[in-house]
Amino acid sequence: NVSSMEKFTDNQIYIAQNTGAAYYAMNTAEGFTLAAPSVQTNYFQYFKTLHTANPTLYGNDSGNTIRTCLTPSNANSWSSQTTVGSIEQNITGIIAAAGTPYIMKEDMPYFLDSLGAVQNNFAPELATEEAATSGKNAYVWQNKIYIPAGDQTLLESDSGVNQYLNPSDYCTELTKFSGRIQALASDHRYLFAILNAYPNVE
């Protein structure tokens, strides 16, 4: 199953197939190339391009490890593993903001500092919201980071200032509102949250 698709600066789209199968590259002519399938370092769940002076593709090849690559068309050019957090909590996504990669996990988000060291002080308050869906579909909008967590939580991080924007806090008349955030999207003016308010999606 396809688990992630990411465009890289070589004009190819890289298609991850979870951590049980090698990834594909698709060129502008819609031609597909399979990464060396016998090399397990080519098995990824999520991809994200970090646009810096040296554009880098990030991918997680297990629940708590990531690798990086400057030339993903060369399936043998991936870095060694970097461990992110505990093996007890799985990676749920990777995003990039202001030249920094953020690795979402079930307990909290992590990031890599300028030296490539893993840091966990971005939003440690989300540890109390640990869930299998926490961090999924985290989103960058207007230079702010939005992180769904737990059953109803939405955290906004604005240059290191974190605040909760939980939609359920603004729906006090809906006594049965559950409000798990399924996805986030935006236009130039608004941030949109797709909510699972059983039995409806709103």
C-alpha positions in Angstrom: 0.0 0.0 0.0 1.2 3.5 -0.8 1.9 5.3 2.5 3.5 8.6 1.3 4.3 10.5 -1.9 6.8 13.4 -2.0 8.2 15.5 -4.8 11.9 16.1 -4.7 14.1 18.7 -6.4 15.1 16.2 -9.1 11.6 16.5 -10.6 10.7 13.0 -9.4 7.9 11.9 -7.0 9.0 9.4 -4.5 6.4 6.9 -3.4 6.8 5.0 -0.1 5.0 1.7 0.5 5.3 1.4 4.2 8.3 -0.3 5.8 7.6 -3.6 4.1 8.5 -2.8 0.5 10.9 -0.7 -1.5 10.0 2.8 -2.7 9.3 3.9 -6.3 10.4 7.0 -8.2 8.1 8.5 -10.8 9.5 10.9 -13.4 7.6 13.6 -15.4 6.9 11.1 -18.1 5.1 8.9 -15.5 7.8 6.3 -15.7 8.3 4.3 -12.6 11.6 3.0 -11.2 11.7 0.6 -8.2 14.5 1.2 -5.6 16.7 -1.9 -5.1 14.1 -4.2 -3.5 16.7 -6.5 -1.9 18.1 -3.6 0.2 15.9 -3.1 3.3 17.2 0.5 3.8 14.9 1.4 0.8 11.7 0.5 2.8 10.0 3.7 4.0 6.7 4.7 5.5 6.8 8.6 5.3 8.8 10.9 3.1 9.4 14.7 3.4 11.7 17.0 1.5 13.6 19.6 3.5 14.3 22.6 1.2 17.7 24.0 2.3 20.9 24.8 0.5 21.3 21.1 0.2 17.8 19.7 -0.3 17.3 16.5 1.6 14.7 13.8 1.5 13.8 12.4 5.0 12.1 9.1 5.5 11.4 6.7 8.4 12.3 3.1 7.9 10.8 1.9 11.2 8.6 3.1 14.0 11.4 5.1 15.6 14.2 5.5 13.1 14.8 7.9 10.2 17.3 8.2 7.3 18.2 11.1 5.0 19.3 11.3 1.4 20.5 14.0 -1.0 20.1 11.8 -4.1 17.1 9.5 -3.5 17.3 8.3 -7.2 20.4 6.4 -6.0 18.8 3.9 -3.7 22.1 3.1 -2.1 22.8 6.7 -0.9 20.7 6.8 2.2 22.3 7.7 5.5 22.6 5.5 8.5 19.7 5.4 10.9 18.9 8.1 13.5 16.8 7.0 16.4 13.9 9.2 17.3 12.4 8.7 20.8 11.4 5.3 22.2 10.5 2.2 20.3 7.3 2.1 22.3 5.8 5.0 20.3 5.6 5.0 16.5 6.4 7.7 14.0 3.1 9.1 12.6 4.5 11.6 10.1 7.3 14.0 9.1 6.9 17.7 8.3 9.3 20.5 7.5 9.1 24.1 8.6 11.6 26.9 8.4 14.4 24.6 7.4 13.8 22.2 10.3 12.5 18.6 10.0 9.8 17.6 12.6 9.1 14.0 13.3 5.7 13.3 14.7 5.3 10.4 17.1 2.4 8.9 19.1 3.6 10.6 22.2 5.0 14.0 21.0 6.8 15.8 18.2 10.5 15.7 17.9 12.9 17.7 15.7 16.5 17.7 14.5 18.6 20.7 15.5 21.3 22.3 13.2 23.7 19.5 14.2 21.3 16.7 13.4 20.7 15.8 17.0 17.2 14.7 18.1 15.4 17.1 20.4 12.1 16.6 22.3 11.4 20.0 23.8 9.2 21.3 21.0 5.8 20.3 22.6 6.4 17.9 25.4 2.9 18.8 26.8 1.4 16.5 24.1 2.7 13.4 25.9 -0.5 13.3 28.0 -2.4 13.1 24.7 -0.6 10.0 23.5 -2.6 8.1 20.8 -2.0 6.1 17.7 -3.2 9.0 15.7 -1.3 11.8 17.5 0.7 13.8 15.0 -0.9 12.4 11.9 -1.6 15.0 9.3 0.4 17.7 11.1 0.3 20.8 9.0 2.3 24.0 8.3 0.4 27.2 7.6 1.5 30.8 7.7 4.8 29.7 9.3 2.9 28.1 12.2 2.8 24.3 12.9 -0.5 22.6 13.7 -0.5 19.2 15.4 -3.6 17.0 16.0 -3.2 14.9 19.1 -5.3 12.6 21.3 -9.0 12.5 20.8 -9.8 16.2 20.3 -6.6 18.2 20.7 -5.2 20.7 18.1 -1.9 22.4 19.1 -0.7 25.5 17.3 3.0 26.4 17.6 4.0 29.9 16.5 7.8 30.5 16.7 8.0 28.4 19.9 4.8 29.7 21.5 2.3 26.8 21.9 -1.4 27.1 22.4 -4.4 24.9 22.1 -7.0 25.5 19.4 -9.2 22.5 20.1 -12.3 22.8 17.9 -14.3 21.0 20.7 -13.6 24.0 23.0 -15.7 26.2 20.7 -18.6 23.7 20.3 -20.0 23.8 23.9 -23.6 23.3 22.7 -22.8 20.0 21.0 -22.8 17.6 23.9 -21.9 14.5 21.9 -19.2 16.2 19.8 -16.1 13.9 19.7 -14.1 16.0 17.2 -11.1 13.9 16.4 -9.2 15.8 13.7 -8.8 13.7 10.6 -7.0 16.2 8.4 -6.0 19.8 8.0 -6.0 22.0 4.9 -5.8 25.7 4.1 -6.2 28.5 1.6 -4.6 32.0 1.7 -7.0 33.0 4.5 -8.4 30.1 6.5 -7.2 26.9 8.1 -9.7 24.1 7.7 -10.0 21.1 10.0 -11.8 17.9 9.0 -13.4 16.5 12.1 -14.7 13.0 12.9 -17.8 14.0 14.9 -19.4 10.6 14.8 -21.6 9.7 13.0 -20.7 12.7 10.8 -17.6 14.0 9.3 -17.6 17.8 9.4 
